[in-house]
Amino acid sequence: MHCCTDRRAIITGLMSAAVAPAVTAAPLHAAQAEDSRFMRIAIAEARRGDLPFGAVIVRDQSELVRAHNVGRKTDDPTAHAEMTAIRHALSAHGSAALRGSTIYASGEPCAMCMGAILWCGLGRVVFAASVLQLSHKLGQIMISSAEIAAKAPFSTVSITGGVLADEAISLFG
């Protein structure tokens, strides 16, 4: 009887996987005219970080805040450039200013940062170096921002990657 129970569980599991809807990564969108200009600001911020990551949040073509990684300096592993920029924006402008805004990041947002971006309702993410490119320079959680966004049905975000990626990667020496 034990053999049949195990076989039934395996078959049921396989059948469930076969009929479950597949979650695919959100599609990446093409760069826009202003993306290089704001990405250069994010890369300039990255040069100031204790790890070379920078971010800028933009709303209606105007910069709201900029930030860089300060995790080592503050002994705070959550002080990534994106998280710091979000915290500054919330403090200075409130949560309504973030909804629909664009965040430019010198590196593709990690799982933590992408989660915060989704929860805050930012409308667009533009990054330079991808998680895969960054993994050749330092440890990364190998989940793309598009994969995370695809699993968040409560939020719609447009993602553009690779804007000035070579410049961002060059900061790692």
Sequence and secondary structure as in RCSB ss.txt:
>XXXX:A:sequence
MHCCTDRRAIITGLMSAAVAPAVTAAPLHAAQAEDSRFMRIAIAEARRGDLPFGAVIVRDQSELVRAHNVGRKTD
DPTAHAEMTAIRHALSAHGSAALRGSTIYASGEPCAMCMGAILWCGLGRVVFAASVLQLSHKLGQIMISSAEIAA
KAPFSTVSITGGVLADEAISLFG
>XXXX:A:secstr
 HHHHHHHHHHHHHHHHHHS       B    TTHHHHHHHHHHHHTTSSSS EEEEEETTEEEEEEE  HHHHT
 TT  HHHHHHHHHHHHH HHHHTT EEEEEE   HHHHHHHHHHT SEEEEEE HHHHHTTS      HHHHHH
T TT   EEE  TTHHHHHHTT 
